[in-house]
């Protein structure tokens, strides 16, 4: 939610500046907005399909990037790393 909110604020700041590009070339703002829309739609195709799959309830249930590519995966679990046990407020360990 935070990233989406930040992106919307940045887009609101940059949009009037892009509209001023019509002084350089008339259809340039349309090309920029259209190109960014096509880019966003193309990147959405890289997202993994989650329909019909159960949601993760615990950190152990997380996928850790098994279905993402190496280029777009920032949180990929490295081999040989262990998650430390965390005490929850009810005394249960993860």
Secondary structure, DSSP 8 states (H G I E B T S, - for coil): -HHHHHHHHHHHHHHHHHHGGGGT-TTHHHHHHHHHHHHHHHHHTTS---TT-----SGGG---STTS-TTT-SS---TT------B-TTS-B-
